[in-house]
């Protein structure tokens, strides 16, 4: 099972939180943390975008 990482949209720092965070522990920016995408999230997004493109090209 993959650890749930958080990602700072301000500085790019990724970490596994040990407690609830409201600000990045590296740069201190508040409200900049999002769930870091997993490899599967990225694959699913690319596959979805590619399937949408194929539908638009073939069914105009």
LINLINFEN-V884967 format. One line per field, one symbol per residue. phi: phi as a letter, one per 40 degrees, with the letter a starting at -180 (. if undefined). burial: + if it has 24 or more other C-alpha atoms within 12 Angstrom, else -. A space follows every 10 residues. Layout:
phi: ???
burial: ???
//
This chain:
phi: .ccccbbccc bgcbaccbac bbbcccbgcc gbcbccccdc dccccccccc ccccccccbc
burial: -----+++-- --++------ ---++----- -+++-+---- ---------- ----------
//
